Amino acid sequence: MTTSTPHSRRIMRLPEVLAVTGFGRAWIYHLMSLGKFPKARRIGARAVGWDSEAVKDWVDARLEGQA
């Protein structure tokens, strides 16, 4: 049995990505198109998600001034 911690790697869906970054949907997709935000990955026929570690690293870089 594995235990989960609050910082374990997982799939984030769009509402959580929006809450974590403070950006709107259109801006997230714009940044993705420019290669400036982690790409969403297909997780189903009509669903995408983001790697939580990639999003966390992106947020951390912004907070450290590495934008």
C-alpha positions as CSV (number, residue, x, y, z in Angstrom):
1,M,0.0,0.0,0.0
2,T,1.4,3.4,-0.9
3,T,0.6,6.6,1.0
4,S,0.0,9.9,-0.7
5,T,1.4,13.1,0.5
6,P,0.1,16.6,-0.4
7,H,3.0,17.1,-2.8
8,S,3.0,13.8,-4.6
9,R,3.0,13.9,-8.4
10,R,-0.4,13.7,-9.9
11,I,-2.6,15.0,-12.8
12,M,-4.0,18.4,-12.3
13,R,-7.1,19.4,-14.2
14,L,-7.8,22.9,-15.6
15,P,-9.7,24.4,-12.6
16,E,-6.8,23.6,-10.3
17,V,-4.2,24.9,-12.7
18,L,-6.2,28.2,-12.9
19,A,-6.4,28.4,-9.1
20,V,-2.7,27.7,-8.7
21,T,-1.5,30.1,-11.3
22,G,-4.1,32.9,-11.0
23,F,-4.4,33.0,-14.8
24,G,-7.4,32.4,-17.0
25,R,-8.0,29.5,-19.4
26,A,-7.1,31.5,-22.5
27,W,-3.9,32.8,-21.1
28,I,-2.8,29.3,-20.0
29,Y,-3.3,28.0,-23.5
30,H,-1.6,31.1,-25.0
31,L,1.5,30.5,-22.8
32,M,1.4,26.8,-23.8
33,S,1.4,27.8,-27.5
34,L,4.5,29.9,-26.9
35,G,6.2,27.2,-25.1
36,K,6.2,29.2,-21.9
37,F,3.9,26.9,-19.8
38,P,3.9,23.1,-19.4
39,K,1.9,21.3,-22.1
40,A,-1.3,19.6,-21.2
41,R,-1.4,15.9,-21.7
42,R,-4.3,13.9,-23.1
43,I,-5.7,11.7,-20.3
44,G,-8.9,10.6,-22.0
45,A,-10.9,11.0,-25.2
46,R,-12.1,14.5,-24.2
47,A,-9.9,15.3,-21.2
48,V,-6.5,16.8,-20.6
49,G,-4.4,17.3,-17.5
50,W,-1.1,18.8,-16.4
51,D,1.8,17.2,-14.6
52,S,1.6,18.7,-11.1
53,E,5.4,18.7,-10.7
54,A,5.8,20.6,-14.0
55,V,3.2,23.2,-12.9
56,K,4.8,23.5,-9.4
57,D,8.2,24.0,-11.0
58,W,6.8,26.7,-13.3
59,V,5.2,28.5,-10.4
60,D,8.4,28.2,-8.3
61,A,10.4,29.7,-11.1
62,R,8.1,32.6,-11.4
63,L,8.2,33.3,-7.7
64,E,12.0,33.2,-7.8
65,G,12.1,35.7,-10.6
66,Q,13.1,33.4,-13.3
67,A,10.3,34.3,-15.7
